[in-house]
């Protein structure tokens, strides 16, 4: 394999599959993109992933002999022994032999991890976390996901699914969470939670610019709509974002007491244009909620890789495995 | 060092120093005990530790050539680089060169870690956690301490002081904690918290057998007094113990979501005679507060090493370092 100097990073999502050929230093040599068609039979979806990989290699003008391995970031939870996704509410791949099928189809090793672990590992190798050893990644989006890097390695734990940071309990008997439990971080700081809370306020007759911006169609509430509302100094939206940041900060403080990281990376859609507003609040509440000796020297920073986080992270996972195998 | 087949484990506490000569399989070959005299100058305390070590070797009828290293469990937080204790409210050893002084004095390597890490590592090597790889230790006493084992290694983190499990936030804006923050596990489930809550109830005129058992002297509230009150079905005491167990269970659920351990070991004075009452509540609330997929196969069990946890754990730390150095 002397000539094989690249890996493929695959970002598998509910709407699209992204694949990229990536060098060890994180340079993207070629890309491809396909619709996931998540409702189709598993075989077909896996075939689309393989096709997307082939197209990325073609786009990079490379041959297959130059590709060492494939890394895939997928929605979880995963069964690492079988190389399968246990349950994906949005993609028809539950229990499908993802790594088995693709490694046979493509003729090289295929590794899989969940999308937030992949995102965290990508930031650790190529982004904000470069050179650190103890890193926590928190991604604020529709839900809240997390990844933990301890001593330079992703922490998977016994079930392989460690890092469910959206489901840290912050309020005993608190708000109902989508997971069925109560008082989870996600019930306060995810976009889903924010929308629910905004809807309650509007029902109570509170005014917000959102009614003008999106009417009654909450699917239109993108990060840029949030930004518009913040620029307009909309009180209701500001309050929601600050609440989300505050609870995230408290969770980060708690995580610092537990894990003592040197860096906490905050990413995800909500951070997009609003990191100037959100990050200082997270830093402030984290500091108030952990021991000074453990806060000392800790950096709480925005994620850097943006839209390429998935493919670069998946490539980083593949490189990590390739090197471990040497 | 072909003949050196033992280590010394030292349990440094506010009242007494315990030392033991321990084989690699955890057999205790000899013991010694000295008063700490924690208010004396640091030199003198360190001298007492060294003397206690020498007495244990004599008691074991061994020579110093047979002792490979010393492990010490000490109240934290620690500075591992300097081998010092940063701050000990109860022992006059802040910033004293503990490992430096003792390794020179005794002529063998000396390693130090905080007492709850040592307790957790001891359970992992010689006690309830034998053969596991991902273990959490929680010790319920005057305060609440914790230790984390990930992939067979103690997790120290960036500050070296990871595992402050007593200061996981469970109730935003909750009860004031001794650490100055609010809503920490320790503010609900430590003996200190239970005493405060019992005192409040008594002030409100609630009846309890404790007034008969200990009068107004709360220093008499030992584990066995707790047991007596439980046997007498004292409502107030039962309520406090159940509250402590419930909050601990919620914290354990949260920790399972974060770290995905395969075993959680619950130890400390409060567990003593009351584990039959406390443990099922912890198990129940842990299960309710984490993902089923991460609870599957997790054992939540009592600590096994009892009074020897400190010396055996410290010995386990020393053996771990000795083996790593080979």
Interface residues (C-beta under 8 A of the other chain):
Chain A: X77 X86 X133 X134 X148 X150 X151 X153 X155 X156 X157 X158 X159 X160 X161 X162 X163 X164 X165 X167 X168 X169 X170 X171 X172 X174 X179 X181 X247 X250 X251 X253 X254 X255 X257 X258 X259 X260 X261 X262 X288 X289 X290 X291 X293 X294 X296 X297 X298
Chain B: X77 X86 X133 X134 X148 X150 X151 X153 X155 X156 X157 X158 X159 X160 X161 X162 X163 X164 X165 X167 X168 X169 X170 X171 X172 X174 X179 X181 X247 X250 X251 X253 X254 X255 X257 X258 X259 X260 X261 X262 X288 X289 X290 X291 X293 X294 X296 X297 X298
